[in-house]
Amino acid sequence: MIKKYLIIGKQITLSSTKFELPREGDAPGPIEVKAPIEVFWQAQEILKEVEILTSAGEGPQMIKDAQTKLLKLLAPHCTAEKDRTWVYQQVQ
């Protein structure tokens, strides 16, 4: 299992180190995620997709759909129950 931190701000990122950023709305601080390496590879591909969509000026709905896909992938792997609950609420 690999441990990373899901950082939710203006953009969603994954970090190996825990650091605080100004929070966006009701977003929690860094969310600890422990998952198999394959899950993180999939997450990195989705993050690349989001970056490409953003750079290409695609509509906000396409970007939101990709971010939702990322959160659905990582939600079961959040270590804290309150963080897991928050992430699941974001994808509904």
C-alpha positions, -999 to +999 in steps of 0.1 A: +000+000+000+012+035-009+003+065+012-004+099-005-024+130+004-053+142-017-052+180-018-085+197-028-081+233-037-087+251-070-073+220-085-072+185-071-037+171-067-020+141-050+011+148-029+036+126-011+040+151+016+013+166+038+010+204+037-018+228+043-033+250+016-061+276+019-093+257+018-119+261-009-154+262+005-161+232+028-131+212+015-112+194+042-074+197+046-051+171+031-069+137+029-047+107+036-052+080+011-037+045+013-041+024-018-023-001-041+000+014-067-023+005-095-050+029-080-025+057-079-015+051-115-051+054-125-054+085-104-024+101-122-039+093-156-072+110-145-052+140-132-034+143-165-068+142-183-081+170-160-050+191-168-054+186-206-091+195-204-083+226-184-055+236-208-077+230-238-104+253-224-130+225-223-163+231-206-165+230-168-188+200-169-162+178-186-136+188-161-160+182-132-168+147-146-131+138-147-127+151-111-157+131-100-142+100-116-110+106-096-129+111-063-149+079-069-116+060-075-100+073-043-130+075-019-128+039-007-091+043+001-094+074+024-081+064+058-103+087+080-140+080+081-149+117+081-128+123+050-142+093+032-178+105+040-170+139+027-155+125-006-185+103-011-208+133-006-190+151-034-196+124-060-233+121-054 
